[in-house]
Amino acid sequence: MPLMTYAEVRPWAKAIKASVASRKMPPWFAEASVGHFSNDRSLSKQELETLTNWVDEGAPAGDPKSKRPAKEFVEGWNIPKPDAVIGMEKPFPVPAGTKIDYQYVVIPTGFTEDKWVNMVEARPSDRSVVHHAVIFIRDPKSKWLREAQPYIPYVPTRTGKDRRIDVGGGGNEILHTYTPGNLPDVWKPNQAKLIPTGADLVMQLHYTSSKKDTQDLTKIGIVFAKQAPDQRIMTLIAGNDAFVIPPGEAGYKATGSITIPNEGTLLNFFPHMHVRGKAFEYNLIEGEKKEALLKVNKYDFNWQLTYHLDKPIELKRGMKIEAIGTFDNSINNPNNPDPKAEVRWGEQSWEEMSYGFVDIAIDARYDRRSWYTRVPLLRKVNSRLGRNADII
C-alpha cells in the first residue's frame, strides 16, 4: 500500500503498529550485538514508542502547517536521473507455472571510452517474477557467451552433468545485483566501478513464474562519476557450491571464504541463499584470530538486504573473509518445498545457494588482474586513468 499521505496511511494504523511491534517492519535482520551499519533500518526504542502511542491515541492527523514537502522521485528510478538507460529491447514472456532456465541478455554499451559508474539500479517491469538480476561487465577480451546474439535472451549449453558453467559470469566483474528488498548501488563521490571501452553488459535473469501469465522488461539506469575516482569498487564472492543438505536437517552449515591478495577496504555484505536459508554470518580471519562482522540469525528470502558498514574495515594481504550459510531443511521450515529431499547447489529457488557477496574498495590505479597478483613487490601498474603509478 502507498504511504505517501495521511489519508493513505490512516486505514493501516493498527496493522502498522502490529508490524513494527513484532519487528517485522522495517525489515532488518542484522544482530545488534555484532557490527554497526550505516543503513540500519530498525526503529529505536523511542521511535517505536512514538509510533505505537500515535496509533493508541487514534492515529490523529498532524498540524497541516508543519507538513513537510512531498518527497520527489525521478520517474521510474530510485537514483537521480540516469546518464544512461540500457537494457532489454523486448519483454520476456513468463508463462504461469513453468520452470525457466536462467536467461542471459548481452547488451552492447556502445561506450567509446572508459566509463566510471557511481550509481546503478536495475528495474524490472514485473518484480513479482524476477528472483534476481545480476549485471556483469563483460571484458572486451572475454570469450564468455560470444555465441549469444545481442538483446536476445539466451540459455548457455550445459555440461554432461547437467551443471551450468556460466552462473559466475565467466570471470567477469559484477556491476550490480537486483534482489527483492534491496536498493540501488550508490557509492561515495570518490568511488566507482569501471566499464571499460568496448565492454558489453550481460544480464543474468532468474525468473520464477507466478499463477498468471506475465512478461518482464528489465532496464538498467547508470549515473556516471563526475571525475575519475580515487577508489575502484569490486564485488567479490565467498561461496560454497559443493554442499549436500541431508533430508530433515535443521542446521546444516556451508562455509566459503576469500583470501585477500592485496590491501583494500571492506564496505558491505550481501548474503544470498534460497528458501531453506536460516542464518548467515561473516567473519574476518587473520592468523589465529577470528572476528565476527555480521550475524543474520533470521535470514529472509523475501528481503535480501545489503549491510553497509558504518566504519569500513581496512584489509591486509593474507586476511580471509569467511561466509557461513545455515540451512533449515526440516519440516519446521514453513518455506521448505520438500523436507524429504537431499538438497544440493542449484539455480532454482527450490534448490540452494550459499554466497557471501562483499564490496571492496581498492586503489583506482589497480586493474583487477594486478590487484589479484599476490607478490607484494614494487611494480608499475598501468592505470585506466591515463597514468602509471608505483604501487607497493
NORJOCOR-V589342 format. One record per helix or strand of 3 or more residues. SS is the DSSP state (a for helix, b for strand). FROM is the first residue (numbers start at 0). TO is the last residue. If there is no record, write none. Layout:
# NORJOCOR-V589342
[[SS	FROM	TO] [SS	FROM	TO]]
This chain:
# NORJOCOR-V589342
[[a	5	9] [a	12	20] [a	44	55] [a	63	65] [b	83	86] [b	91	93] [b	102	107] [b	114	122] [a	126	128] [b	129	137] [b	172	178] [b	190	194] [b	199	206] [b	213	215] [b	218	223] [b	230	238] [b	251	258] [b	263	271] [b	276	285] [b	288	295] [b	306	314] [b	319	326] [b	342	344] [b	354	362] [a	367	371] [b	378	381] [b	387	390]]
